[in-house]
Amino acid sequence: MDEVTIRKAVREDCTPMLELIKELAEYEKALHEVTLTLEQFTEDGFGNAPVWGAFVAETAGEIVGISLFYDRYSTWKGRRLYLEDLVVTEEMRGKQIGKKLFEATTDYGKSNNYSGMVFQVLNWNEPAINFYKKYSPKFDDKWLNVSIEFKV
């Protein structure tokens, strides 16, 4: 295997990043829920007021993984990093790429004075749950996920 480089995402990475996001949605049997356009995704990450940041894993000139995150604020804990997606292409899983992306993200949070990082994992996604357990997370069964959709 070629060497894997972890680096901050740049505008030109948006197309392969969105493809990975769709790959994750397909794995979660929810591809039909991805309504984000490439233009909106690019603007939201690299426009005048970026709302997300990301690391990419690259090998042989190809993006094979992403860690996408953004700011969250807790009135109890202060600034928190929210990990929205950690995705590695199916064929590249098991090669420590997710670990490198995850640790680049936690290092970023620590070095930028976040008080911690939060994320969600589907209760049936055993491989992901087992991956995260290596980092001694606190799983919370007291809170329900809630969302409200706005018509845009």
N, C-alpha and C positions, 0 to 999 in steps of 0.2 A: 504494500500500500504506500502511496505517496505520502509525504509529510502533510499533516493538517495544520493550517494556520488559523488562529482565532484572532479576529480583528473587529474594530468598530465597523458597523455597516455604513455604506455610502449610498448616495442616491441611485447609482447604477445597479445596486443590489436589489432594488425593489421588485423587479420582475421575478427573479428566482425565489425571493423571500415569499412573495404572494403565492407562488406555486407550492412552496413548502407548507404554507398555512392551509392551502386547499387540500394538500395531502393529509395533513392532520385532521381536517374536518371530515374527509372521506373515511379515515380510520375510525373516527368517532361517529360515523354514520349520520353526519349532519352537513354534508357538502351543500345541500340546498339552502342552508342558512347563511352561507357566505354571500353577502350582497355588496361587499366592499369592492370598489373599482380600483384599478391600478393608479389612476390619476389621483383619487382621494387618498389612497394609501401613501403615495409619494409626497403629496402636499402635507399630509399629517405628520410625516417623518422628517421632511426636509424643506418645508415651506417657511413662511415668515414666522410662524408660531408653532414649532414642532412639539408634538405631544408624546412621542415615543422615541425610544432609543433602542439600539440592538447591537448584538455581536453576531458575527457570522463565522461559520467554520468553512474553510475553503481548502480544497485539495485539487491539484492538477487544473487550476483555473475554474473549478466548479464549486458552487455553494452547496454544501451537503448538510448544513445544520444552521439553526438560528436560535437565539435567545432574545425575545422581544419584551421590553419592560417600560414602565412609566412611573411617574410620581404618584404616590397616594399619601393622604394625610390622615393621621389618627389623632383625635383630640386627647387620647390617653397616652400615645407613644411618640407623637410628632411625625416627622418625615419617614415614610416607609417606601421601599421599592416594591412595586407590584410586578411580578413575573407573569406576563400574559401568556406567552407561548415558549416552550422549549421543544424544538422539533429537530430530529435527525432523520434523513432519508432512510427508508426501510433497509436498503441494501448496505448502509453504513452503520447500522446499529450494532452495538456490542464491541465497538472499537475505541471506547473511551472518549468519543466526541461529545456526547451529552455531558459527561463529567467536566470536560474542559470548558464547555460553554457555561454550564451552571456555575463553576468556580470563577470564571471571568466575571460573571454577573454579581456573585456575592462579593468578590474583591472590589468591584466597582462601587457597590453599595457601601461597603466599609470605608473605602477611601474617600467617598463623598459624603460621609457623616450621616447616612441614613441610620435609623434606629433598628432596622431589621428589614426582612423581605417576606412578603406574603404571596400566596398563589393558590390556585385550586387544582384539584386532580379528580377525575371521575372515579367514583367508588368501584367501578368494575375494571379499571385499568391497572391490573396487578403489576405489570412490568414497571409502570411509572411509579406506583406506590412503593414498590420495593427499591427502586432507584432513590427516591427521596428519603426513605428510611435511613439510608447511609449517612444522612446529614442531621440526624436527631431532631426532626421537626416535631411540632405539636399539631396533631390532627384534632380538629374541633368538630364535635358532633352536636354542639348546642345551637349553632346558627344555621338558618336556612338561606339558600341563595334566592335572591329576589331581583327581578329586572322588570323594567317598564320600557316598552318600545315607543319611540317617537316617530311620527311620520315626517319624512324629510322631503 
